[in-house]
């Protein structure tokens, strides 16, 4: 009977698997540690779940080392998420790759399945804010974040976690863009493993400037929902960033942002009494540090693909 040769690399992987194998049996204890740090936030149906553990699934039946490699990859995945949490970078939910194993929703999605997964679910309509149905996904995504996000936390939300419960302003903006690309099936221009920790970087990397005018001009073909606004930092304040959302009935520009202030009486969406993500008229004092409106590369491509897929 013919056997497969044993490679040195396979032996090393086996040794590592045996060394770390005990972690697999300790998954529930580790999950308990994570649960004490983070609130549970249900993952939406449109969220991508393309983790390395999933892409390592479905090995060839003739490969005797496939199971070892798959288990080792799952352990490495879990260790990386624990390290991310201990570094304090994100306070969002960390998904357990071993949880609900075998369920249909845990299987990797094909490109066609991912593209067809998005359906408009929000109550906000772009027509109410001066724009057409092309921008429906922008309102759906932001409305969901307003409902899920619980508070502003400085430096939180800079690693992709889907609809996360805690972010700062640049963390929310990056999550919005990542979610838009995810449901459209468009590769994001910056990594899901981490993005800009400062609003100021958005002025020079992976964006183009639309206008510096204050207040933002009203021509609908110039500024569009999904564009971002940036405030400069000064000696007293951090910079600030958020998403442009159109205009209210009085013609005031609307923005979505993660803010340190509690909800205002004029807010369109947001949890009352909380800091964090909400939609509201742009404050007039933003003029003092106004940098302008920018568009992240790939935004138009994502919106165009969603229109073609029928997400109107």
Secondary structure, DSSP 8 states (H G I E B T S, - for coil): -------HHHHHHHHHHHHHTHHHHTHHHHHHHHHTTS------TT-----HHHHT-S--TT-TTHHHHHHHHHHHHHHHHHHHHHTTS--S----TTTTTT-GGGS---HHHHHHS-----S--GGGGT--GGGHHHHHHHHHHHHH--EE-TT---S--SS-SEE-HHHHHHHHHHHHHHHHT---SS-TT---SSGGGGGTSSEEEEE--SS----TTTS-TT-EEEE---SS---EEEEEEEE-TTS-EEEEEEESS---TT-SEE-TT--EEEEEE--GGGGGGEEEEEEETTHHHHHHHHHHTT--
